[in-house]
C-alpha cells in the first residue's frame, strides 16, 4: 500500500546524495600510475595485437572459440543424441560433389 504522506523532496535528496556518492567512489577508485595520463573513470587502453587477451590475436580467438564450443556443446549437444545410420540410394541416383566440396545425391 502506498502511504498517503510520502516525502518527495526527501526521497529526491536521498537519491541525489546516493548518485553523488556513487560517482565520487567511482572517480576515486582508480589511482593512475605515474607514467599514465588517464585519470578518473577512463584510462588508456594498452591492447597489443599478439597478446593472448586481445581480440585479434590468434591465441585469443582460439581461446574464445574453444570456450564457446565447450559451453555451447554442453547446452546444445546434450539435448539430442542419436546413433548414425546410412540410407541406401534409390536406383538411378548418383553421388555428386560440387565445386565447394558438398556431397549430395542427384536422381534422374
N, C-alpha and C positions, 0 to 999 in steps of 0.2 A: 504494500500500500504506500502511496506517495504521501509524504507529510504535507499538511496544508501550509505550514510556515517554513518553507525552505529558504535558505540564505544564499541567493545567487552571488552577491558581492563576496561573501566569504569563500564560496567554492571557487570563484574566479581567482581570488587572491592565492588560494592554496595551489591551484593548477599553475598559475604564473610562477610561483615560488618553486614548484617542482620542475618546471621547464628550465628555469634559470639555474637551479642546482644541477640538473642533468647535463646541460650544456657546459657548465663550468667544470664538472667532473670529466667530461669527455675531452675538453681542451687541456686539462692538466694531466690527463692520464699518459700522454705521450711526452716523454722527455727527449728532446732532439739530441742527437750525437753531435760532438763538436765539429765534425767535418761536414755535416749535412745542413743545408739551408732550410729544410722544411720545418715548420713549427705548427703546432695546433692539431686540428683534426686531420690534415692531409700532409703526407710526407712524400718524398720522391720514391718512385718505384725503380728498383735496380734489377730488372729482368734481363738476363743474358741468355741468348739462344744457345742451346747446347747443355745447359744445366738441367738436371732431371726434373725440376718442378716447374719449368717454364712451359707454356702451352705449345710451342712449336718445336720442342726438342724431340728427338726420336725416343728417348727414354721416357719422357712424359707421356707421349702418345701411346707407347706400348703399355705403360703402367695403367693409364686410364682405360684403354681398350680391354686389357685383361680384367680389370676390376669390373667393368660393365658386363663383360661376358660371364664372369663368375656370378655376379649378383643377378643379372638377367636370367641366366640359366637356372639359378636356384628358384626363381619365381615362376618362370615360364616353362622350363624344361620338366619340372616335377609335375606339371599338370596332366600330361598325357604321354604314356609310354606304350608303344605298340611294336610287335615283332615285325621285322621286314618280310615282305613277300614279293614274289615275282609273278607277273601275269604273262602268259604266252600270247604273242601277237596273233591277230586274225590272219587268215590266208589272204595273200595279195598285199600285205603290208611290208614295207622295207624300212630299215633303220637309216636315218639321215642325220648328218652332222652339218650344221650351218657354219657360216664364217665366224661366228662368235663362240663356237665350241659347244653349243647346245645340242643335245641329242634328243631326237624325237622320232616318232613312227609316222610315215606317210602311207596312207592306204588309198588304193585306186579302185 
